[in-house]
Amino acid sequence: MNISSTNNSEIIFDLVIENGTIIFGYNRPSQILNIGILKDKIYTFSKETLRGKNFIDAKNLYVCPGFIDIHSHSDISGFSNKNCLSKLYQGVTTEVNGNCGIGIFPTTQENRTNLAKYIQTHSDINYHSIPLEKINTFSDLKTELNRYKLNTNQGYLVGAGCLRIAIMGFKSRIATDEEIYKMTSLLEKQFEEGALGISFGLVYQPGNFMSKKEIIEILKVVKKYDKVASFHMRDEGDKIIESIEEIIFYSKMSGAKINISHLKVMNKKNWGKAEEILKSLKTAKNMGVDISFDQYPYNATCTNLFVLLPQNIFSGDINLFIKDIPTLSENILKEIWKNINKRGGGKNISISNFCTNLFNFNGFSLYEVSKILNLSEEESVLYLIKESEGSVQAIYFSLDMKDVKTFLKSDYGVIASDGNSFPMTDPFNLGTPHPRSFGTFPRYIDLLKNELPIEKIINRITSKPAKIFRISNRGEIRENYFADITIFNLDEIKDNSTFENPFLKPSGIKHVILNGKIIVCNSSALDSKNGYII
């Protein structure tokens, strides 16, 4: 596309961004130009001086599309924190929620309580802020969100766990043909109402009980509607190659487009497998499999303590399990111990959000907790799950930064936080959340700014994720695209959040424009609700 030759001298733009170096998001060299914005759209970019009502001087700054976080969990936190500050301060303007098989739709009246428990066990924030009684389908969710007006654009995947719970509850068995038919019919309705795709959490109940047939039939619907399926794989450690081959098989059988969620290599004995994994992805792509991955640039993961339990421990309703955790056999306790060590060992597992009248374990290692409770580490896991009613989260230092950086440089992947939109203070007693919710995108840019061209770096957090998830008219600086724009200083950009103190905003993000409105100005957020449901 050529620079606009339209005579703009008669137009008074709502906002003009002057003198910035534009990174377009797609395959085009950066260039110093002015941008003219009318209402919520980019009208022109030009070398000529533009007239406007408001101006941003972006001299010596980079101007690029707003960052797109395609692996977010703000569908839960957004109802409590409408300002989305932890994402906005990173330069994020669009989030895709409903990942890892987890979400807040669809549901049915008979299984609404089961969905609420499912949400609680995967959320840092109390699920009671969500008006679940008003939400059955994606259309209902859009109605509620249009009342709330979040400060980032919100897109949604259908959580396969939610889909299964809506039809089957927490039944720990293979779905019948009739149940699969009901699930696929319900999924079609969500796609027709605008959901962007589906996500699977094959490591979590009830996703861990999904059969090959069930998954493939669901993916046939994904293919029919030209959507995308994201997979939290069954194993990201010892059996990671087999887990990748599993989802490649599903794509071959269904023709569906697939994305690997938060690609990583856990357990020290598996470190160094990143190159082998990328070769597997290359082979699959050469065979016609449409596959991608997302990742976050940290050496630690974060999820519920449930992942330390053997998958076969559940005999049915997760609510009953939490309420009355059984006395476990020595063999099962040994399995929990093995899982603890696969994720770094007790000294490398940090409790994120456990605070009661008796104990505040936020930031304590599982090893330290076990000493305080005078229990073994595996017994401490059960104590924490029971006393938190299943909501306890932990940070697991189980990754190698060499693998992380190998993935970061791959053209097959994009960057995403796997985090929530949090406030910059802690009014909800969140404890110590993973810093990925506060610094993923500045950290990624900072890590690679001296190793890759800036245009390539920005492509993987703007245009590329937009294309993978079919997000139209965003992710690029083009005429008539939505004016979602992030302006940053490359020399200053830095993630300041830490595992000890995550509630710190990054440096270097100067301005953020959302749908044509300035929402972060001189690194300070403005009180405005301008996000759209996409």
C-alpha positions as CSV (number, residue, x, y, z in Angstrom):
1,M,0.0,0.0,0.0
2,N,1.4,3.4,-0.9
3,I,1.4,6.4,1.4
4,S,-2.0,8.1,1.1
5,S,-2.0,10.6,-1.7
6,T,-5.4,12.0,-0.7
7,N,-5.4,15.7,0.0
8,N,-5.9,15.8,3.8
9,S,-5.5,19.6,4.2
10,E,-9.2,20.2,4.6
11,I,-9.7,17.4,7.2
12,I,-9.4,18.1,11.0
13,F,-8.6,14.8,12.5
14,D,-9.8,13.8,16.0
15,L,-6.3,12.7,16.8
16,V,-3.0,13.2,15.1
17,I,0.2,11.2,15.9
18,E,3.2,13.1,14.7
19,N,6.8,12.3,13.9
20,G,6.8,8.7,15.1
21,T,8.6,5.8,13.5
22,I,5.7,3.6,12.4
23,I,6.0,-0.2,12.6
24,F,3.1,-1.4,10.4
25,G,2.8,-4.9,11.9
26,Y,3.0,-6.6,8.5
27,N,5.9,-7.0,6.1
28,R,6.8,-3.4,5.5
29,P,9.9,-1.4,6.7
30,S,9.3,1.1,9.5
31,Q,9.0,4.7,8.4
32,I,8.7,8.1,10.0
33,L,5.2,9.4,9.2
34,N,2.2,11.1,10.7
35,I,-1.1,9.3,11.4
36,G,-4.6,10.9,11.2
37,I,-7.4,9.3,13.2
38,L,-11.1,9.9,12.7
39,K,-13.5,8.4,15.2
40,D,-12.3,4.9,15.9
41,K,-10.4,4.3,12.6
42,I,-7.0,5.1,11.1
43,Y,-7.9,7.5,8.2
44,T,-4.5,8.1,6.8
45,F,-0.7,8.0,7.4
46,S,1.3,10.6,5.6
47,K,4.5,12.6,5.4
48,E,2.5,15.8,5.2
49,T,1.5,17.8,8.3
50,L,-2.0,16.9,9.4
51,R,-4.5,19.1,11.2
52,G,-6.2,17.8,14.3
53,K,-8.1,18.5,17.5
54,N,-5.6,16.5,19.6
55,F,-2.0,15.7,19.1
56,I,0.7,13.2,20.3
57,D,4.3,14.0,19.5
58,A,6.0,10.7,19.0
59,K,9.4,11.9,18.0
60,N,12.1,9.3,18.8
61,L,9.3,6.8,19.6
62,Y,8.0,3.8,17.8
63,V,4.3,3.8,16.8
64,C,2.8,0.3,16.2
65,P,-0.5,-1.6,16.3
66,G,-1.8,-2.3,19.8
67,F,-0.5,-5.6,21.1
68,I,-2.9,-8.6,20.9
69,D,-2.8,-11.0,23.8
70,I,-4.4,-14.2,22.3
71,H,-4.0,-16.2,25.5
72,S,-5.7,-14.3,28.2
73,H,-8.0,-15.2,31.2
74,S,-9.6,-11.8,31.6
75,D,-13.0,-13.4,31.0
76,I,-12.9,-14.1,34.8
77,S,-11.0,-11.1,36.2
78,G,-12.6,-8.5,33.8
79,F,-15.9,-8.5,35.8
80,S,-14.0,-7.4,38.9
81,N,-11.4,-5.2,37.2
82,K,-12.9,-3.3,34.3
83,N,-9.9,-0.9,33.8
84,C,-7.6,-3.8,32.7
85,L,-4.6,-1.8,33.9
86,S,-2.0,-4.7,34.0
87,K,-2.6,-5.3,30.3
88,L,-3.0,-1.6,29.2
89,Y,0.3,-0.6,30.8
90,Q,2.0,-3.3,28.7
91,G,0.5,-1.9,25.5
92,V,-2.2,-4.6,25.1
93,T,-5.4,-3.4,23.4
94,T,-7.0,-6.7,22.5
95,E,-7.3,-9.9,24.6
96,V,-8.6,-13.3,23.6
97,N,-10.1,-15.1,26.6
98,G,-11.6,-18.5,27.3
99,N,-8.3,-20.4,27.1
100,C,-7.1,-23.8,28.5
101,G,-10.7,-25.1,28.3
102,I,-11.8,-22.6,30.9
103,G,-14.4,-19.9,30.6
104,I,-17.8,-18.6,31.7
105,F,-19.9,-20.0,28.8
106,P,-21.8,-22.0,27.6
107,T,-23.8,-23.5,30.4
108,T,-27.2,-25.0,31.2
109,Q,-29.4,-24.5,34.2
110,E,-28.8,-27.9,35.6
111,N,-25.0,-27.5,35.5
112,R,-24.6,-23.8,36.4
113,T,-23.3,-24.7,39.9
114,N,-20.7,-27.1,38.3
115,L,-19.5,-24.4,36.0
116,A,-19.1,-22.0,39.0
117,K,-16.9,-24.5,40.8
118,Y,-14.9,-25.0,37.6
119,I,-14.3,-21.3,37.4
120,Q,-13.4,-21.0,41.0
121,T,-10.7,-23.7,40.8
122,H,-9.0,-21.8,38.0
123,S,-9.3,-18.2,39.1
124,D,-7.2,-15.8,41.1
125,I,-10.3,-13.6,41.7
126,N,-13.6,-14.6,43.3
127,Y,-16.0,-15.8,40.7
128,H,-19.0,-14.3,42.5
129,S,-18.4,-11.0,40.6
130,I,-19.5,-12.8,37.4
131,P,-23.3,-12.6,36.7
132,L,-23.4,-16.3,35.8
133,E,-27.1,-16.5,36.3
134,K,-27.5,-14.2,33.3
135,I,-25.0,-16.0,31.0
136,N,-25.9,-19.2,29.1
137,T,-24.4,-18.5,25.7
138,F,-21.9,-16.2,24.0
139,S,-24.7,-13.9,23.0
140,D,-25.6,-13.5,26.7
141,L,-22.0,-12.8,27.6
142,K,-21.8,-10.0,25.0
143,T,-24.9,-8.4,26.4
144,E,-23.4,-8.3,29.9
145,L,-20.0,-7.1,28.7
146,N,-21.6,-4.2,26.8
147,R,-23.0,-3.0,30.1
148,Y,-19.6,-3.4,31.9
149,K,-17.5,-1.8,29.2
150,L,-14.0,-3.0,29.7
151,N,-10.9,-1.0,28.8
152,T,-9.5,-3.5,26.3
153,N,-11.1,-5.2,23.3
154,Q,-12.4,-8.6,24.2
155,G,-12.6,-11.7,22.1
156,Y,-13.6,-15.2,23.3
157,L,-12.9,-18.9,22.7
158,V,-15.4,-21.5,23.9
159,G,-13.9,-23.5,26.7
160,A,-14.2,-27.2,25.9
161,G,-14.3,-27.9,29.6
162,C,-17.4,-25.6,29.9
163,L,-18.9,-27.3,26.8
164,R,-18.5,-30.7,28.4
165,I,-19.8,-29.6,31.8
166,A,-22.9,-28.0,30.2
167,I,-23.8,-31.4,28.8
168,M,-22.3,-33.9,31.2
169,G,-21.3,-32.1,34.4
170,F,-18.1,-33.5,35.9
171,K,-18.7,-37.1,34.8
172,S,-15.3,-38.9,34.6
173,R,-16.0,-41.1,31.6
174,I,-16.0,-41.1,27.8
175,A,-18.9,-39.2,26.3
176,T,-21.7,-41.1,24.5
177,D,-22.5,-40.4,20.8
178,E,-25.6,-38.5,22.0
179,E,-23.6,-36.4,24.4
180,I,-21.1,-35.6,21.7
181,Y,-23.9,-34.6,19.3
182,K,-25.3,-32.2,22.0
183,M,-21.8,-30.7,22.6
184,T,-21.2,-30.1,18.9
185,S,-24.7,-28.6,18.4
186,L,-24.1,-26.2,21.4
187,L,-20.7,-25.3,20.0
188,E,-22.2,-24.4,16.6
189,K,-24.5,-22.0,18.4
190,Q,-21.5,-20.3,20.0
191,F,-19.7,-19.9,16.7
192,E,-22.8,-18.5,15.0
193,E,-23.0,-15.9,17.8
194,G,-19.4,-14.9,17.2
195,A,-17.0,-16.9,19.4
196,L,-13.5,-17.0,17.8
197,G,-12.7,-20.7,18.4
198,I,-12.4,-23.3,21.1
199,S,-9.8,-24.2,23.7
200,F,-9.0,-27.5,25.3
201,G,-7.5,-28.1,28.7
202,L,-6.5,-31.8,28.3
203,V,-4.6,-31.8,31.6
204,Y,-7.6,-30.6,33.7
205,Q,-10.8,-32.3,34.7
206,P,-13.1,-32.8,32.7
207,G,-10.9,-32.2,29.7
208,N,-8.6,-35.1,30.7
209,F,-11.5,-37.5,30.1
210,M,-12.1,-36.4,26.5
211,S,-11.7,-39.2,24.0
212,K,-10.2,-39.0,20.6
213,K,-13.6,-39.3,19.0
214,E,-15.1,-36.5,21.1
215,I,-12.2,-34.2,20.3
216,I,-12.2,-34.9,16.6
217,E,-16.0,-34.4,16.3
218,I,-15.7,-31.1,18.0
219,L,-12.8,-30.1,15.7
220,K,-14.9,-30.9,12.6
221,V,-17.2,-28.1,13.8
222,V,-14.1,-25.8,14.2
223,K,-13.1,-26.7,10.6
224,K,-16.7,-26.1,9.3
225,Y,-16.8,-22.6,10.7
226,D,-13.1,-21.8,9.8
227,K,-12.2,-21.2,13.5
228,V,-9.1,-22.1,15.5
229,A,-8.6,-24.6,18.4
230,S,-6.1,-23.9,21.1
231,F,-4.7,-26.8,23.1
232,H,-3.4,-26.9,26.6
233,M,-1.7,-30.3,26.0
234,R,-1.9,-33.4,28.2
235,D,1.8,-33.3,29.1
236,E,4.4,-30.5,28.8
237,G,7.2,-32.6,30.4
238,D,8.2,-36.2,29.9
239,K,5.6,-36.9,27.2
240,I,5.6,-33.5,25.4
241,I,6.6,-35.0,22.0
242,E,3.7,-37.5,22.3
243,S,1.4,-34.7,23.3
244,I,2.3,-32.6,20.3
245,E,1.9,-35.6,18.0
246,E,-1.6,-36.1,19.6
247,I,-2.9,-32.7,18.6
248,I,-1.3,-32.9,15.2
249,F,-3.2,-36.2,14.7
250,Y,-6.4,-34.4,15.6
251,S,-5.7,-31.7,13.0
252,K,-5.0,-34.3,10.3
253,M,-8.2,-36.1,11.1
254,S,-10.4,-33.0,11.1
255,G,-8.6,-30.5,9.0
256,A,-8.9,-27.9,11.8
257,K,-6.5,-25.1,12.5
258,I,-4.7,-25.7,15.8
259,N,-2.6,-23.7,18.2
260,I,-0.5,-25.0,21.1
261,S,-1.1,-23.0,24.3
262,H,1.9,-21.7,26.3
263,L,4.4,-23.9,24.6
264,K,7.1,-24.9,27.2
265,V,9.4,-27.7,28.3
266,M,9.0,-28.7,31.9
267,N,11.2,-30.9,34.2
268,K,15.0,-30.4,34.1
269,K,15.6,-33.8,32.5
270,N,13.7,-32.6,29.4
271,W,15.4,-29.2,29.0
272,G,17.0,-28.8,25.6
273,K,14.1,-30.3,23.6
274,A,13.0,-27.0,22.1
275,E,14.9,-27.6,18.8
276,E,13.4,-31.1,18.5
277,I,9.9,-29.7,19.1
278,L,10.3,-27.0,16.5
279,K,11.5,-29.7,14.0
280,S,8.3,-31.6,14.7
281,L,6.2,-28.5,14.1
282,K,8.1,-27.9,10.8
283,T,7.4,-31.4,9.6
284,A,3.7,-31.1,10.5
285,K,3.5,-27.8,8.6
286,N,5.2,-29.3,5.6
287,M,2.5,-32.0,5.6
288,G,-0.2,-29.3,5.5
289,V,-1.1,-29.1,9.2
290,D,-2.1,-25.5,10.1
291,I,-0.4,-25.2,13.4
292,S,1.0,-22.4,15.6
293,F,1.9,-21.8,19.2
294,D,1.8,-19.1,21.9
295,Q,4.2,-18.6,24.8
296,Y,5.2,-16.3,27.6
297,P,8.9,-15.2,28.2
298,Y,9.4,-16.5,31.7
299,N,11.1,-19.5,33.3
300,A,8.1,-20.3,35.6
301,T,4.6,-21.5,35.0
302,C,1.5,-20.9,37.1
303,T,-1.6,-23.0,37.6
304,N,-3.8,-24.7,40.2
305,L,-2.3,-27.2,42.7
306,F,-4.7,-29.7,41.2
307,V,-2.1,-30.5,38.5
308,L,0.0,-32.2,41.2
309,L,-2.7,-34.8,41.7
310,P,-2.8,-38.0,39.7
311,Q,-5.5,-37.7,37.0
312,N,-7.2,-40.9,38.0
313,I,-7.8,-39.6,41.5
314,F,-11.2,-38.1,40.5
315,S,-14.1,-40.5,40.6
316,G,-16.7,-37.9,39.7
317,D,-17.9,-34.6,41.0
318,I,-15.0,-32.3,41.7
319,N,-17.1,-30.4,44.3
320,L,-17.4,-33.6,46.4
321,F,-13.7,-34.3,46.1
322,I,-12.8,-30.9,47.5
323,K,-15.3,-31.0,50.3
324,D,-14.1,-34.4,51.5
325,I,-10.6,-35.1,50.3
326,P,-10.2,-38.8,51.0
327,T,-7.5,-40.5,52.9
328,L,-5.1,-41.5,50.1
329,S,-3.1,-44.6,49.7
330,E,0.7,-44.5,50.0
331,N,1.0,-45.1,46.2
332,I,-1.1,-42.1,45.4
333,L,0.9,-39.9,47.7
334,K,4.0,-41.1,45.9
335,E,2.5,-40.0,42.6
336,I,1.9,-36.6,44.1
337,W,5.5,-36.5,45.2
338,K,6.6,-37.4,41.7
339,N,4.5,-34.6,40.2
340,I,6.0,-32.1,42.7
341,N,9.5,-33.0,41.5
342,K,8.5,-32.9,37.8
343,R,7.6,-29.3,38.4
344,G,10.8,-28.3,40.1
345,G,10.5,-29.7,43.6
346,G,9.0,-28.2,46.7
347,K,11.6,-25.5,47.0
348,N,10.8,-24.3,43.5
349,I,7.0,-24.2,43.9
350,S,5.7,-20.9,45.3
351,I,2.2,-20.5,46.6
352,S,0.5,-17.6,44.9
353,N,-2.8,-17.0,46.7
354,F,-3.4,-18.8,50.0
355,C,-4.5,-16.6,52.9
356,T,-6.8,-17.7,55.8
357,N,-7.4,-16.7,59.4
358,L,-4.7,-19.2,60.4
359,F,-2.1,-18.8,57.6
360,N,-0.9,-16.5,54.9
361,F,1.3,-18.5,52.6
362,N,1.5,-16.1,49.7
363,G,5.0,-16.2,48.4
364,F,6.0,-19.2,50.5
365,S,7.5,-22.3,48.9
366,L,5.7,-25.6,49.2
367,Y,8.8,-26.8,51.1
368,E,8.4,-23.9,53.6
369,V,4.6,-24.6,53.9
370,S,5.3,-28.2,54.7
371,K,7.7,-27.3,57.5
372,I,5.2,-24.8,59.0
373,L,2.3,-27.3,58.8
374,N,4.5,-30.2,60.0
375,L,3.2,-32.2,57.1
376,S,4.9,-33.8,54.1
377,E,4.9,-31.8,50.9
378,E,2.4,-34.1,49.3
379,E,0.1,-33.9,52.4
380,S,0.5,-30.1,52.3
381,V,-0.8,-30.0,48.7
382,L,-4.0,-31.7,49.9
383,Y,-4.3,-29.4,52.8
384,L,-4.0,-26.3,50.7
385,I,-6.5,-27.6,48.1
386,K,-9.1,-28.4,50.8
387,E,-8.7,-25.3,52.8
388,S,-8.9,-23.0,49.7
389,E,-11.9,-25.0,48.4
390,G,-9.8,-25.8,45.3
391,S,-8.8,-22.2,44.4
392,V,-5.1,-22.3,45.4
393,Q,-2.7,-21.4,42.7
394,A,1.1,-21.8,42.6
395,I,4.1,-20.7,40.5
396,Y,6.3,-23.5,39.4
397,F,10.0,-22.7,38.5
398,S,10.4,-25.6,36.1
399,L,11.6,-24.1,32.8
400,D,14.9,-23.3,31.2
401,M,15.4,-19.9,29.7
402,K,17.5,-21.4,26.8
403,D,14.4,-23.3,25.7
404,V,12.2,-20.3,26.3
405,K,14.4,-18.1,24.0
406,T,14.6,-20.8,21.3
407,F,10.8,-20.7,21.1
408,L,10.8,-16.9,21.3
409,K,12.9,-16.7,18.1
410,S,10.7,-19.2,16.1
411,D,8.5,-17.9,13.3
412,Y,5.8,-20.5,14.2
413,G,4.8,-18.8,17.4
414,V,3.4,-15.6,18.9
415,I,3.7,-14.1,22.3
416,A,0.8,-14.2,24.9
417,S,0.6,-13.7,28.6
418,D,-1.6,-16.6,29.9
419,G,-2.5,-14.0,32.4
420,N,-5.4,-11.9,33.8
421,S,-6.2,-8.2,33.6
422,F,-5.3,-7.1,37.2
423,P,-5.4,-3.7,38.9
424,M,-2.0,-2.3,39.8
425,T,-2.8,-2.6,43.5
426,D,-4.1,-5.6,45.4
427,P,-7.7,-4.9,46.6
428,F,-8.7,-8.6,46.1
429,N,-6.0,-10.1,48.2
430,L,-4.6,-11.8,45.2
431,G,-1.3,-12.6,46.9
432,T,1.6,-12.8,44.4
433,P,0.3,-13.5,40.9
434,H,2.7,-14.5,38.1
435,P,4.4,-11.3,36.7
436,R,3.3,-12.4,33.2
437,S,0.1,-10.5,33.8
438,F,2.1,-7.3,34.2
439,G,5.1,-7.5,32.0
440,T,4.9,-10.2,29.2
441,F,5.1,-7.9,26.2
442,P,7.7,-5.4,27.3
443,R,9.8,-8.3,28.6
444,Y,9.6,-10.0,25.2
445,I,10.6,-6.9,23.3
446,D,13.4,-6.2,25.7
447,L,14.8,-9.8,25.5
448,L,14.9,-9.8,21.7
449,K,15.5,-6.1,20.7
450,N,19.2,-6.7,20.1
451,E,18.7,-10.0,18.3
452,L,15.9,-9.6,15.8
453,P,14.6,-6.7,13.6
454,I,12.0,-4.7,15.5
455,E,9.5,-5.2,12.7
456,K,9.7,-8.9,13.2
457,I,9.4,-8.6,16.9
458,I,6.2,-6.5,16.6
459,N,4.7,-8.7,13.9
460,R,4.5,-11.5,16.5
461,I,2.4,-9.5,18.9
462,T,0.2,-7.7,16.4
463,S,-0.5,-8.8,12.8
464,K,0.4,-12.5,13.3
465,P,-1.9,-13.2,16.2
466,A,-4.7,-11.3,14.5
467,K,-4.4,-13.6,11.4
468,I,-4.2,-16.8,13.5
469,F,-7.4,-16.0,15.3
470,R,-9.2,-14.3,12.4
471,I,-9.4,-10.9,14.2
472,S,-10.4,-8.5,11.4
473,N,-9.2,-4.9,10.9
474,R,-6.8,-5.0,13.9
475,G,-3.1,-5.7,14.4
476,E,-1.8,-3.5,11.6
477,I,-1.4,0.2,10.8
478,R,-3.6,0.4,7.7
479,E,-6.2,2.8,6.4
480,N,-9.7,2.0,7.7
481,Y,-8.3,-0.3,10.4
482,F,-9.3,0.3,14.0
483,A,-7.1,2.8,15.7
484,D,-5.6,0.5,18.3
485,I,-2.0,1.9,18.7
486,T,0.8,1.5,21.1
487,I,3.7,4.0,21.3
488,F,6.9,3.1,23.1
489,N,10.5,4.0,23.7
490,L,12.7,1.0,22.6
491,D,15.6,2.2,24.7
492,E,13.5,2.3,27.9
493,I,11.2,-0.7,27.5
494,K,11.5,-3.0,30.4
495,D,9.4,-5.4,32.6
496,N,9.7,-4.2,36.2
497,S,7.4,-6.8,37.8
498,T,9.0,-9.6,39.8
499,F,7.8,-12.9,41.3
500,E,8.2,-11.2,44.7
501,N,6.4,-8.0,43.7
502,P,4.4,-8.4,40.5
503,F,2.3,-5.2,40.9
504,L,4.7,-2.9,39.1
505,K,4.0,-1.4,35.7
506,P,6.7,-1.7,32.9
507,S,8.8,1.1,31.6
508,G,8.9,2.5,28.1
509,I,5.2,2.2,27.1
510,K,4.3,5.9,26.6
511,H,0.9,6.1,25.0
512,V,-1.9,3.6,24.2
513,I,-4.8,4.4,21.9
514,L,-7.8,2.2,21.9
515,N,-10.4,2.5,19.2
516,G,-9.3,6.0,18.5
517,K,-9.2,7.2,22.1
518,I,-6.2,7.9,24.2
519,I,-6.3,5.5,27.1
520,V,-2.7,5.7,28.4
521,C,-1.0,9.1,28.1
522,N,2.6,9.6,29.2
523,S,2.5,6.2,30.9
524,S,-0.6,7.0,33.0
525,A,-3.9,5.5,32.4
526,L,-7.0,7.6,31.8
527,D,-10.4,6.8,33.2
528,S,-12.3,5.7,30.1
529,K,-14.1,2.6,28.8
530,N,-13.6,2.2,25.1
531,G,-13.1,-1.6,24.5
532,Y,-15.2,-3.5,22.0
533,I,-16.4,-7.1,21.9
534,I,-14.9,-8.7,18.8
